[in-house]
Amino acid sequence: MPVIAHRVVLRAWRHKNQADKIHFVVARADGSTRRLWVGKDHFMYEILDSHLLAMGYTGPASGRTDPEETQDDTEAAG
């Protein structure tokens, strides 16, 4: 089984009034990035949520936000 040596999920956050969604940015193999989101019913939600909680992230966006955090052009993860 191959091992992915590099981080795939680069950032994750919640938007205001979207407690049931986590938005995140992933790195593609070609070096580009893609913005996605997952809802509570997706397996990635539990994984991302546990990492955010472990980091002490309580979200959503605060006064100092990543510009990507305020954009709303993300796609739902399959």
N, CA and C of each residue as an Amber inpcrd file, in Angstrom:
protein
   234
   0.8420000  -1.1610000   0.0000000   0.0000000   0.0000000   0.0000000
   0.8980000   1.2370000   0.0000000   0.6620000   2.1770000  -0.9280000
   1.4800000   3.3900000  -0.9690000   1.1950000   4.3070000   0.2190000
   2.2220000   5.0430000   0.6270000   2.0970000   6.0130000   1.7150000
   2.2130000   7.4050000   1.1100000   1.2730000   8.2760000   1.4500000
   1.3180000   9.6590000   0.9750000   2.2260000  10.4300000   1.9220000
   3.3440000  10.9110000   1.3830000   4.3750000  11.5340000   2.2140000
   4.0900000  12.9930000   2.5670000   3.1850000  13.6460000   1.8460000
   2.9300000  15.0680000   2.0630000   1.5380000  15.2880000   2.6330000
   1.3790000  16.4220000   3.3120000   0.0530000  16.7830000   3.8220000
  -0.9190000  16.9170000   2.6600000  -2.1020000  16.4490000   2.8630000
  -3.1470000  16.5920000   1.8460000  -4.1190000  17.6910000   2.2490000
  -4.5810000  17.6860000   3.4890000  -5.4540000  18.7470000   3.9830000
  -4.5730000  19.8620000   4.5310000  -4.6810000  21.0430000   3.9230000
  -3.8230000  22.1670000   4.3050000  -4.4390000  23.0550000   5.3710000
  -5.7420000  23.3180000   5.2760000  -6.4620000  24.1770000   6.2140000
  -7.8870000  23.6670000   6.3580000  -8.4790000  23.9300000   7.4980000
  -9.8830000  23.5890000   7.7140000 -10.4910000  24.6360000   8.6470000
 -11.7750000  24.9300000   8.4560000 -12.4520000  25.9360000   9.2620000
 -13.9610000  25.7710000   9.1310000 -14.6860000  26.5090000   9.9590000
 -16.1440000  26.5860000   9.8730000 -16.5370000  28.0130000   9.5050000
 -17.6130000  28.1550000   8.7630000 -18.1830000  29.4710000   8.4860000
 -19.2290000  29.7840000   9.5500000 -19.4970000  31.0500000   9.7520000
 -20.5370000  31.4570000  10.6910000 -21.8670000  30.8410000  10.2600000
 -22.6580000  30.4300000  11.2180000 -23.9850000  29.8460000  10.9970000
 -23.9460000  28.5440000  10.1970000 -22.8100000  27.8660000  10.1690000
 -22.6940000  26.5810000   9.4730000 -22.0030000  25.5670000  10.3820000
 -22.5520000  25.3580000  11.5490000 -21.9460000  24.4410000  12.5200000
 -21.9070000  23.0070000  12.0090000 -22.7480000  22.6820000  11.0330000
 -22.8000000  21.3140000  10.5190000 -21.9250000  21.1000000   9.2860000
 -21.0780000  22.0850000   8.9510000 -20.1710000  21.9690000   7.7980000
 -18.7590000  22.3570000   8.2090000 -17.7900000  21.6670000   7.6480000
 -16.3890000  22.0630000   7.7850000 -15.8420000  22.2760000   6.3790000
 -15.2900000  23.4510000   6.1530000 -14.6680000  23.7870000   4.8750000
 -13.1850000  23.4710000   4.9920000 -12.5650000  23.0470000   3.8940000
 -11.1380000  22.7470000   3.9550000 -10.4930000  22.8860000   2.5900000
  -9.1620000  23.0430000   2.6010000  -8.3680000  23.1600000   1.3770000
  -7.4650000  21.9440000   1.3070000  -7.4550000  21.2930000   0.1490000
  -6.5860000  20.1370000  -0.0520000  -5.5500000  20.4520000  -1.1250000
  -4.4050000  19.7950000  -1.0120000  -3.3500000  19.9120000  -2.0170000
  -3.5390000  18.8020000  -3.0390000  -3.4390000  19.1530000  -4.2970000
  -3.5030000  18.1640000  -5.3750000  -2.0910000  17.7260000  -5.7310000
  -1.9830000  16.6100000  -6.3800000  -0.6710000  16.0690000  -6.7570000
   0.0930000  17.0100000  -7.6830000  -0.6180000  17.8180000  -8.4790000
   0.0520000  18.7310000  -9.4120000   0.4840000  20.0420000  -8.7470000
   0.2630000  20.1690000  -7.4250000   0.6760000  21.3600000  -6.7010000
  -0.4270000  22.3960000  -6.5330000  -1.5300000  22.2470000  -7.2360000
  -2.6310000  23.1800000  -7.0810000  -3.4490000  22.8100000  -5.8400000
  -4.3890000  23.6500000  -5.4900000  -5.2380000  23.3740000  -4.3330000
  -6.7020000  23.3560000  -4.7540000  -7.5200000  22.7710000  -3.8980000
  -8.9570000  22.7240000  -4.1460000  -9.6690000  22.9280000  -2.8180000
 -10.7080000  23.7690000  -2.8430000 -11.5080000  24.0360000  -1.6550000
 -12.7340000  23.1440000  -1.6710000 -13.0000000  22.4880000  -0.5470000
 -14.1260000  21.5740000  -0.4190000 -14.8200000  21.8030000   0.9160000
 -15.9610000  21.1730000   1.0960000 -16.6120000  21.1710000   2.3980000
 -17.2820000  19.8220000   2.6050000 -17.4670000  19.4750000   3.8830000
 -18.1550000  18.2370000   4.2380000 -19.1940000  18.5510000   5.3090000
 -20.2740000  17.7930000   5.2820000 -21.3160000  17.9140000   6.2950000
 -21.1620000  16.8300000   7.3420000 -21.9770000  16.9150000   8.3910000
 -21.8770000  15.9850000   9.5190000 -22.0380000  14.5250000   9.1210000
 -22.6870000  14.2440000   8.0110000 -22.9190000  12.8570000   7.6040000
 -21.7320000  12.2390000   6.8640000 -20.7130000  13.0130000   6.5720000
 -19.5600000  12.5310000   5.8120000 -18.4700000  12.0640000   6.7820000
 -17.7790000  10.9780000   6.4440000 -16.7370000  10.4520000   7.3450000
 -15.6190000  11.4570000   7.6000000 -15.3230000  12.3190000   6.6350000
 -14.2530000  13.3100000   6.8120000 -14.6110000  14.3440000   7.8720000
 -15.9080000  14.5780000   8.0970000 -16.3150000  15.5570000   9.0950000
 -15.7820000  15.1630000  10.4660000 -15.9600000  13.9100000  10.8310000
 -15.4990000  13.4340000  12.1420000 -13.9840000  13.5710000  12.2790000
 -13.2620000  13.2500000  11.2220000 -11.7990000  13.3410000  11.2490000
 -11.3530000  14.7970000  11.3920000 -11.8920000  15.6740000  10.5400000
 -11.5070000  17.0810000  10.6030000 -11.9540000  17.7170000  11.9170000
 -13.1620000  17.3950000  12.3600000 -13.6780000  17.9480000  13.6020000
 -12.7920000  17.5700000  14.7850000 -12.3580000  16.3190000  14.8480000
 -11.5130000  15.8880000  15.9660000 -10.1650000  16.6130000  15.9590000
  -9.6050000  16.8550000  14.7820000  -8.3360000  17.5910000  14.7040000
  -8.5300000  19.0540000  15.0880000  -9.6180000  19.6650000  14.6350000
  -9.8770000  21.0570000  14.9970000 -10.0720000  21.2060000  16.5010000
 -10.8180000  20.2910000  17.0930000 -11.0300000  20.3370000  18.5470000
  -9.7180000  20.1310000  19.3050000  -8.8730000  19.2190000  18.8250000
  -7.5870000  18.9540000  19.4790000  -6.6790000  20.1880000  19.4350000
  -6.8270000  21.0060000  18.3940000  -6.0310000  22.2320000  18.2640000
  -6.6170000  23.3780000  19.0820000  -7.8080000  23.1740000  19.6310000
  -8.4620000  24.2330000  20.3790000  -9.2640000  25.1750000  19.5120000
  -9.4650000  24.8220000  18.2490000 -10.2420000  25.6680000  17.3280000
 -11.7100000  25.5710000  17.6910000 -12.3210000  26.7210000  17.9490000
 -13.7390000  26.7190000  18.2670000 -14.5640000  27.3390000  17.1590000
 -13.8920000  28.0440000  16.1910000 -14.5510000  28.6290000  15.0380000
 -15.9350000  29.1530000  15.3620000 -16.5990000  29.7080000  14.4770000
 -16.2550000  29.9720000  13.0850000 -15.3600000  31.1920000  12.9210000
 -15.3740000  31.7340000  11.7190000 -14.4990000  32.8550000  11.3700000
 -14.5060000  33.9310000  12.4410000 -13.3320000  34.4680000  12.7070000
 -13.1890000  35.5390000  13.6940000 -12.8360000  36.8260000  12.9700000
 -12.4120000  37.8080000  13.7170000 -12.0120000  39.0740000  13.1110000
 -10.8050000  38.9360000  12.2040000  -9.9040000  38.0010000  12.5310000
  -8.7120000  37.7710000  11.7060000  -8.9110000  36.4670000  10.9600000
  -9.4010000  36.5410000   9.7450000  -9.6890000  35.3360000   8.9830000
  -8.7720000  35.2020000   7.7830000  -8.5500000  33.9920000   7.4000000
  -7.8760000  33.6990000   6.1440000  -8.8330000  34.1480000   5.0450000
  -8.3590000  34.8410000   4.0060000  -9.2670000  35.2630000   2.9340000
 -10.0890000  34.1110000   2.3650000  -9.5050000  32.9160000   2.3190000
 -10.2530000  31.7790000   1.7930000 -11.4240000  31.4190000   2.6910000
 -11.3210000  31.7700000   3.9520000 -12.3700000  31.4220000   4.9060000
 -13.6480000  32.2010000   4.6430000 -13.5340000  33.3500000   4.0130000
 -14.7020000  34.1770000   3.7760000 -15.2930000  33.9840000   2.3790000
 -14.6120000  33.2780000   1.5090000 -15.1340000  32.9990000   0.1840000
 -16.1350000  31.8560000   0.2750000 -17.1060000  31.8440000  -0.6110000
 -18.1080000  30.7900000  -0.5510000 -18.2090000  30.0650000  -1.8890000
 -17.0680000  29.6630000  -2.4380000 -17.0670000  28.9520000  -3.7200000
 -16.5830000  27.5180000  -3.5620000 -16.7740000  26.9440000  -2.3880000
 -16.3100000  25.5880000  -2.1470000 -17.2770000  24.5800000  -2.7290000
 -16.7650000  23.3850000  -2.9780000 -17.5730000  22.2910000  -3.5010000
 -17.7250000  21.2420000  -2.4160000 -18.8300000  20.5410000  -2.4550000
 -19.0480000  19.4570000  -1.4970000 -18.1130000  18.3010000  -1.8370000
 -17.5050000  17.7160000  -0.8230000 -16.6550000  16.5430000  -1.0350000
 -17.5540000  15.3430000  -1.2680000 -17.1470000  14.5150000  -2.2190000
 -17.9290000  13.3500000  -2.6140000 -18.0860000  12.4000000  -1.5370000
